[in-house]
Amino acid sequence: MSSFDPRLESLRGLAALLVCLHHGMSVFADNARLIVMDALLFAFNSAAAVIFFFVLSGYVLGRGLERDGAFVAYLVRRLFRLLPPFVVVVLFTFACERLFRIDPAPSGLMPGFQRMFWPQPTWDALWDNLLLSSFKVNGPTWTLFTELLGALMLPFVVAAHVRIVPQWRWALFVAIATLLAISLYHTLLWFYCGYFLAKEIGTLLAGRRRLAAITFVVGLIGLAMAATNSEFYAVGIVIPSAIAAALMIGSVAASRELLQWTTVAPLRFLGRISYSLYLVHWPIFYVCALLAIMCRPILPTHIWGNLVVTVTSVIVAVGLAALSYRFVEAPSIRAGKSMARALTQTWTRIWRPQAEAG
């Protein structure tokens, strides 16, 4: 099983899209919810989508580390992958929230929406967001801190699993998982289960197409039920949600026939730009919401206002994310790979003569 799978890439894109949908439907208060939208948000709500991101990162990064355990090169690639788009979008978000304002906050808004965007962010808030100590400017960027912690942890647990004899790997998993569960960093279980548990589930289900399909559905339902925003960080949510997402990923890895419909080009494209979409949808969502507020005399609020904000912000955000991917994210990925390759070559030139002399 390869760490890259177009179906998993597409699922990541769908998860990012559903985060956008969830936020778009959260502007105006006292709205009569759409049944279809409620069903979508229950099946894969924003909390579930974010958890899926984390578990999938553990799976993909862990498999890559098994093939190439060069820690410095891996870390350089990861930092270049995550940080440049993050910095650019946070600066763009800050500009949008400072330049486009309606003060004081209008009435009839969801408390969460009002709390996120009023009062306007200060320059200190921008600095804090860039340092990952606060997320007042771009709310979804809170996930980057957890993502970086997971990326730092994975090389050590992968090295431990690679070096231990196979019959002891489950015992090692239970030991490390227990330590994480009782620590302050129990959210890292998402990454750890993605690396180890998803891979083991995929091995167990290999060649069992129907069982893999059933397991995927069980994982999807379990993730939707476990991932509640109100208790997002509780260890009682982290453990079952990590297992549920690992069931989904392991099922896809085990069966080539499962979810073949996700390999269509539009979904592949959505998966490719998913990180940029996740970041850039926030300022677009904010600007579209302000436009809907300004159009209140001609545009009904509540359900229709939220629907307009959702559709408009998603369309614009996808277009802007495509530009961000092409001109920011893709170049930074290439730069990270070049830097990692240069560091590896330098390291080899320095240590190979010493090893030969020894």
C-alpha positions as CSV (number, residue, x, y, z in Angstrom):
1,M,0.0,0.0,0.0
2,S,1.4,3.4,-1.1
3,S,1.0,6.4,1.2
4,F,-0.4,8.4,-1.7
5,D,-3.9,7.4,-2.8
6,P,-6.0,9.6,-5.1
7,R,-9.1,8.6,-3.2
8,L,-7.6,9.8,0.1
9,E,-6.6,13.0,-1.6
10,S,-10.2,13.5,-2.8
11,L,-11.6,12.8,0.7
12,R,-9.3,15.4,2.1
13,G,-10.7,17.9,-0.4
14,L,-14.3,16.9,0.5
15,A,-13.4,17.4,4.1
16,A,-12.0,20.9,3.4
17,L,-15.2,21.7,1.4
18,L,-17.4,20.7,4.3
19,V,-15.5,22.9,6.7
20,C,-16.3,25.8,4.3
21,L,-20.0,24.7,4.1
22,H,-20.2,24.6,7.9
23,H,-18.8,28.1,8.3
24,G,-21.0,29.5,5.6
25,M,-24.1,28.3,7.3
26,S,-23.2,30.0,10.6
27,V,-23.7,33.7,9.9
28,F,-27.3,34.6,10.6
29,A,-29.1,33.5,13.8
30,D,-32.5,31.8,14.3
31,N,-32.3,30.3,10.8
32,A,-34.6,27.4,9.7
33,R,-32.0,24.8,8.8
34,L,-32.0,23.0,5.5
35,I,-32.6,19.2,6.0
36,V,-30.1,18.4,3.3
37,M,-27.4,20.6,4.8
38,D,-28.1,19.2,8.3
39,A,-27.6,15.7,6.9
40,L,-24.3,16.7,5.3
41,L,-23.0,18.4,8.4
42,F,-24.0,15.4,10.6
43,A,-22.4,12.9,8.2
44,F,-19.1,14.9,8.2
45,N,-19.2,18.0,10.4
46,S,-16.4,20.4,10.6
47,A,-14.9,18.8,13.7
48,A,-14.9,15.4,12.0
49,A,-13.3,16.9,8.9
50,V,-10.5,18.4,10.9
51,I,-9.9,15.2,12.8
52,F,-9.8,13.4,9.5
53,F,-7.1,15.8,8.3
54,F,-5.0,15.0,11.4
55,V,-5.3,11.2,11.1
56,L,-4.7,11.3,7.3
57,S,-1.5,13.3,8.0
58,G,-0.3,10.7,10.4
59,Y,-0.9,8.0,7.8
60,V,0.7,9.8,4.8
61,L,3.7,11.2,6.7
62,G,4.3,8.0,8.6
63,R,4.4,5.9,5.5
64,G,6.8,8.4,3.9
65,L,9.1,8.3,7.0
66,E,9.2,4.5,6.7
67,R,10.6,4.8,3.2
68,D,12.9,7.7,4.0
69,G,13.7,8.4,7.7
70,A,16.0,11.4,7.1
71,F,14.6,13.6,9.9
72,V,16.1,17.0,8.8
73,A,15.0,16.6,5.2
74,Y,11.6,15.5,6.3
75,L,11.2,18.5,8.7
76,V,12.4,21.0,6.1
77,R,9.9,19.7,3.5
78,R,7.1,19.8,6.1
79,L,7.9,23.4,7.2
80,F,8.0,24.6,3.6
81,R,4.8,22.8,2.9
82,L,2.9,24.4,5.8
83,L,4.3,27.8,6.7
84,P,4.5,29.9,3.5
85,P,0.8,29.5,2.6
86,F,-0.1,30.0,6.3
87,V,1.8,33.3,6.5
88,V,0.5,34.7,3.2
89,V,-3.1,33.8,4.0
90,V,-3.0,35.2,7.5
91,L,-1.7,38.5,6.1
92,F,-4.4,38.5,3.5
93,T,-7.0,37.8,6.1
94,F,-5.8,40.6,8.3
95,A,-6.0,43.0,5.4
96,C,-9.6,41.9,4.6
97,E,-10.7,42.2,8.3
98,R,-9.2,45.7,8.6
99,L,-10.3,47.1,5.3
100,F,-13.8,45.8,5.2
101,R,-15.7,46.6,8.3
102,I,-19.2,47.2,9.6
103,D,-19.0,48.7,13.1
104,P,-20.6,48.2,15.5
105,A,-21.5,44.6,14.9
106,P,-25.0,44.3,13.3
107,S,-27.8,42.5,15.0
108,G,-29.2,39.1,14.1
109,L,-25.8,37.4,13.8
110,M,-24.8,34.1,15.3
111,P,-22.9,34.7,18.5
112,G,-19.9,32.6,17.3
113,F,-19.7,34.6,14.1
114,Q,-19.9,37.9,15.9
115,R,-17.3,36.8,18.5
116,M,-14.8,35.8,15.7
117,F,-14.9,39.0,13.8
118,W,-15.7,41.8,16.3
119,P,-13.9,43.9,17.4
120,Q,-11.5,44.2,14.5
121,P,-8.1,42.5,15.0
122,T,-5.2,44.5,16.2
123,W,-1.6,44.4,15.0
124,D,-0.8,42.5,18.1
125,A,-3.4,39.9,17.1
126,L,-1.8,39.6,13.7
127,W,1.6,39.0,15.3
128,D,0.1,36.5,17.8
129,N,-1.6,34.6,15.0
130,L,1.7,34.4,13.0
131,L,3.4,33.0,16.1
132,L,0.5,30.5,16.6
133,S,-0.2,31.8,20.1
134,S,-3.6,33.2,19.2
135,F,-6.0,32.7,16.2
136,K,-8.1,35.8,16.3
137,V,-7.2,36.8,12.7
138,N,-7.7,33.5,10.9
139,G,-9.6,31.1,13.2
140,P,-9.0,27.8,11.3
141,T,-5.2,28.2,11.6
142,W,-5.4,26.8,15.2
143,T,-5.0,23.4,13.5
144,L,-1.5,24.3,12.3
145,F,-0.1,24.2,15.8
146,T,-1.4,20.7,16.3
147,E,-0.2,19.7,12.8
148,L,3.3,20.9,13.6
149,L,3.3,19.0,16.9
150,G,2.2,15.8,15.1
151,A,4.8,16.3,12.4
152,L,7.5,16.6,15.1
153,M,6.3,13.5,17.0
154,L,6.0,11.1,14.0
155,P,9.7,10.5,13.2
156,F,10.3,9.2,16.8
157,V,7.4,6.8,16.9
158,V,8.1,5.6,13.3
159,A,11.7,5.0,14.2
160,A,10.6,3.0,17.3
161,H,8.2,0.9,15.3
162,V,10.7,0.2,12.5
163,R,13.4,-0.9,15.0
164,I,11.2,-3.2,17.1
165,V,10.5,-6.8,16.1
166,P,7.1,-7.1,14.4
167,Q,5.5,-9.3,17.1
168,W,6.0,-6.5,19.6
169,R,4.7,-3.6,17.6
170,W,1.1,-3.8,18.9
171,A,2.4,-3.8,22.5
172,L,4.5,-0.8,21.6
173,F,1.4,0.9,20.1
174,V,-0.6,0.3,23.3
175,A,2.2,1.6,25.5
176,I,2.8,4.8,23.5
177,A,-0.9,5.4,23.0
178,T,-1.5,5.1,26.7
179,L,1.2,7.6,27.5
180,L,-0.2,10.0,25.0
181,A,-3.7,9.5,26.4
182,I,-2.7,10.5,29.9
183,S,-0.5,13.4,28.8
184,L,-1.3,17.0,28.0
185,Y,-0.8,16.1,24.3
186,H,-3.5,13.4,23.9
187,T,-4.6,15.1,20.6
188,L,-1.4,13.5,19.1
189,L,-3.3,10.2,19.2
190,W,-4.9,11.4,16.0
191,F,-1.5,11.3,14.2
192,Y,-0.3,8.2,15.9
193,C,-3.5,6.2,15.1
194,G,-3.2,7.5,11.5
195,Y,0.3,6.1,11.2
196,F,0.0,2.8,12.9
197,L,-3.7,1.8,13.3
198,A,-4.8,2.8,9.8
199,K,-1.9,0.8,8.3
200,E,-2.7,-2.3,10.4
201,I,-6.4,-2.1,9.5
202,G,-5.5,-1.9,5.9
203,T,-3.4,-5.0,6.2
204,L,-6.2,-6.9,8.0
205,L,-8.8,-5.9,5.4
206,A,-6.7,-6.5,2.3
207,G,-8.6,-8.5,-0.2
208,R,-11.9,-8.3,1.7
209,R,-13.8,-5.8,-0.4
210,R,-17.2,-6.1,1.3
211,L,-15.7,-6.0,4.8
212,A,-13.7,-3.0,3.8
213,A,-16.8,-1.2,2.6
214,I,-18.7,-2.0,5.9
215,T,-15.7,-0.9,7.9
216,F,-15.6,2.4,6.1
217,V,-19.2,3.1,6.8
218,V,-18.8,2.2,10.5
219,G,-15.8,4.6,10.7
220,L,-17.7,7.4,9.0
221,I,-20.7,7.0,11.4
222,G,-18.4,6.7,14.4
223,L,-16.4,9.8,13.4
224,A,-19.6,11.9,12.9
225,M,-20.9,10.8,16.3
226,A,-17.7,11.2,18.2
227,A,-16.6,14.6,16.8
228,T,-18.6,17.2,18.6
229,N,-17.3,20.8,18.7
230,S,-18.2,21.3,22.4
231,E,-15.8,18.5,23.6
232,F,-13.4,18.6,20.7
233,Y,-10.2,18.2,22.8
234,A,-11.5,15.8,25.5
235,V,-9.6,12.5,25.5
236,G,-13.0,10.7,25.5
237,I,-13.6,12.3,22.0
238,V,-10.0,12.0,20.7
239,I,-9.7,8.2,21.2
240,P,-12.9,7.1,19.5
241,S,-12.6,9.7,16.7
242,A,-9.0,8.6,16.0
243,I,-10.1,5.0,15.8
244,A,-13.0,5.9,13.5
245,A,-10.9,7.9,11.1
246,A,-8.3,5.2,11.1
247,L,-11.0,2.7,10.1
248,M,-12.0,4.9,7.1
249,I,-8.4,5.3,5.9
250,G,-7.5,1.7,6.4
251,S,-10.6,0.6,4.5
252,V,-9.7,2.7,1.5
253,A,-6.1,1.5,1.6
254,A,-7.2,-2.1,1.7
255,S,-9.7,-2.1,-1.2
256,R,-8.9,-0.6,-4.6
257,E,-12.6,-0.8,-5.6
258,L,-13.8,1.3,-2.7
259,L,-14.8,4.9,-3.4
260,Q,-13.6,4.8,-7.0
261,W,-16.0,7.6,-7.8
262,T,-13.7,9.9,-5.8
263,T,-11.0,9.6,-8.5
264,V,-12.7,11.9,-10.9
265,A,-10.7,15.0,-11.9
266,P,-12.7,17.7,-10.1
267,L,-12.4,15.9,-6.8
268,R,-8.7,15.2,-7.3
269,F,-8.3,18.9,-8.0
270,L,-10.2,19.8,-4.8
271,G,-7.9,17.5,-2.8
272,R,-4.9,19.1,-4.3
273,I,-5.9,22.6,-3.3
274,S,-7.4,21.5,0.0
275,Y,-4.8,23.1,2.3
276,S,-5.1,26.4,0.5
277,L,-8.9,26.1,0.5
278,Y,-8.9,25.4,4.2
279,L,-6.9,28.6,4.9
280,V,-8.2,31.0,2.4
281,H,-11.9,30.3,2.8
282,W,-11.9,32.2,6.1
283,P,-11.4,35.7,4.8
284,I,-13.6,35.0,1.8
285,F,-16.3,33.8,4.1
286,Y,-16.0,37.0,6.1
287,V,-16.2,39.3,3.1
288,C,-19.2,37.4,1.6
289,A,-21.0,37.6,5.0
290,L,-20.5,41.4,5.1
291,L,-21.9,41.7,1.6
292,A,-24.9,39.7,2.7
293,I,-25.4,41.9,5.7
294,M,-25.2,45.0,3.5
295,C,-27.9,43.5,1.2
296,R,-30.3,42.8,4.0
297,P,-33.0,45.2,2.5
298,I,-33.2,43.1,-0.6
299,L,-31.8,39.7,0.6
300,P,-33.7,37.8,3.3
301,T,-31.5,36.7,6.2
302,H,-31.8,33.5,8.1
303,I,-31.7,30.4,5.9
304,W,-31.5,32.2,2.5
305,G,-28.9,34.6,3.7
306,N,-26.8,31.8,5.0
307,L,-27.3,29.8,1.8
308,V,-26.1,32.8,-0.3
309,V,-23.1,33.2,1.9
310,T,-22.3,29.5,1.6
311,V,-22.6,29.2,-2.1
312,T,-20.8,32.5,-2.9
313,S,-17.9,32.0,-0.5
314,V,-17.3,28.4,-1.6
315,I,-17.2,29.4,-5.3
316,V,-14.9,32.3,-4.7
317,A,-12.7,30.5,-2.2
318,V,-12.1,27.5,-4.6
319,G,-11.0,30.0,-7.3
320,L,-8.7,31.8,-4.9
321,A,-7.4,28.6,-3.4
322,A,-6.4,27.4,-6.9
323,L,-4.4,30.6,-7.4
324,S,-2.8,30.2,-3.9
325,Y,-1.9,26.7,-4.7
326,R,-0.3,27.6,-8.0
327,F,1.6,30.7,-6.9
328,V,2.3,30.1,-3.2
329,E,1.8,26.5,-2.1
330,A,3.3,24.6,-5.1
331,P,6.4,26.9,-5.3
332,S,7.0,26.5,-1.5
333,I,6.7,22.7,-1.8
334,R,9.3,22.7,-4.6
335,A,11.5,24.9,-2.6
336,G,11.2,22.6,0.4
337,K,12.2,19.6,-1.7
338,S,15.2,21.4,-3.2
339,M,16.3,22.5,0.2
340,A,15.9,19.0,1.7
341,R,17.9,17.5,-1.2
342,A,20.7,20.1,-0.8
343,L,20.9,19.4,2.9
344,T,21.0,15.6,2.3
345,Q,23.8,16.0,-0.2
346,T,25.7,18.2,2.1
347,W,25.3,15.8,5.0
348,T,26.5,12.9,2.8
349,R,29.6,14.8,1.6
350,I,30.5,15.6,5.2
351,W,29.9,12.2,6.8
352,R,30.8,9.8,4.0
353,P,34.6,10.5,4.1
354,Q,34.6,10.2,7.9
355,A,32.7,6.8,7.7
356,E,35.2,5.6,5.1
357,A,38.1,6.7,7.2
358,G,36.6,4.9,10.2
